[in-house]
Structures are given as structure tokens and as C-alpha cells.
Amino acid sequence: MTDETLDVGPTFQKIPGPWKRYSDGPLRNQLIPNSWSSPELEVTASIPGWTMTEKMDGTNIRVHHDGFSVSFGGRTNKAQIPLPLANYLSATFHSELFEQQFGETPVTVYGEGIGPKIQAGGGLYGPVRVVIFDVRIGDMWLLRPDVEDIADALGVEVAPIELEGVTLHDGIAAVRAGIMSTVAAQHGNEKEAEGLVATLATGLRDRRGSRLITKIKACDFPKENS
């Protein structure tokens, strides 16, 4: 568990879905097809510059290095980290590794804690661990090649790329058709991916300064034969 007095870095930005949802009626909470959740997503939806990684069903984890020591947090500072995952974090993320890469510059690494007893079917992902998907230094989100380099330096996995150089329409079509989890397959198991997380390879931001990012969830596209 995390001491709430520690600085565990900024929480991860809220990720919107691609489309708005019905607010009432029999279709309440279901997606409204082609009614984009922001004008920026609508404008960029047809640009073949999106990178899409597997969205895993686990628990959000922050690993923060303030330049001198490492601290851990969940989606919020009050989130409780399961003991096996807390043990993994302590054994894996050492201050010396961050100092070698960043010196005294504060950095926050974001990942998904996965494994047995972390969400239903978590054991299909293999052993307890964190698969990282983003790194933030100050207000700057690092681009995918840099995230991969940092994951390699820290000795951890990075969320696998499922689609690259595609449009948001391509990603929605892929999730609608069904995508199997690459992470589970790496451990010899079959599990449907929870969805895709899409970012523009160039790291573009909207007019509020937030990075353009969206999540396409499989549960929003139930299969016709299910």
C-alpha cells in the first residue's frame, strides 16, 4: 500500500471513448455511432497516424521517481495496491535505475498491474507484474520509441502495439471484429483483449493542452453471435 504523504506523481489523464454516449432512454450509456466525443478526435479520426496498444484489464499503477527516491501509487493516491503487486514494484523499480536514465529529473511511469487475482481472469496474463504504457516528464508525454527504451532500461514490459499507422475508424473496426490479447497469448492463453488505447504518433494535443488519446473498449461492441 502507498503512504498518502508521498509524492507519487501526477495521476494519469482521463481517457475518453471515441464517441459520445446516450444519456437516457433504452440505449443509455451506449455509444452514439460517429458522434465523436471531441472535435479534435473528429478532425483527426481519418488521419492514418494513430498507434494503438492493447488495453489490459488490470489495475492502474504509477511509479514516480522524484530525483532521489521511488514511490508507488494507483489511479488515485488513495488506491490500494494488492500485496503481491506491491512486492513486485518494490523488487523491480529501484532508484538507481531511474538515476541512471534521468539523473535528478522527476519522472512518472504509468503501467497496468496484471496477473492472478488482479481482476477476473487476470491469471491468463501470466505472473503478477506491471506492463508500462506511458512515461511523463514534467508536462511532456514521451513518444513511443522513448517509452520502449525506458522499459528496456528498467527491465519491464511495454504494452504491445496492435495497430500502427492507422485511422480511428480502423481501430474501431478491429475492436468490433474482436481482438485477442497479445499479452495473454505470450503466456499460452487465449483471452479477448479489453480493447485498444489510441494515441497519435506525433503526440499532438488539443486546445486545452491535453494529449489526444482515446480508448476503444470491446465491451462497447458486443458480438452479434454472443
PyMOL commands that set and color helices and strands:
alter all, ss='L'
color gray80, all
select helices_A, chain A and resi 39-44+83-92+95-102+122-125+144-154+168-177+182-185+218-220
alter helices_A, ss='H'
color red, helices_A
select strands_A, chain A and resi 19-21+31-36+50-55+59-65+70-73+107-114+129-137+140-141+157-158+161-166+195-200+213-217
alter strands_A, ss='S'
color yellow, strands_A
deselect
rebuild
show_as cartoon
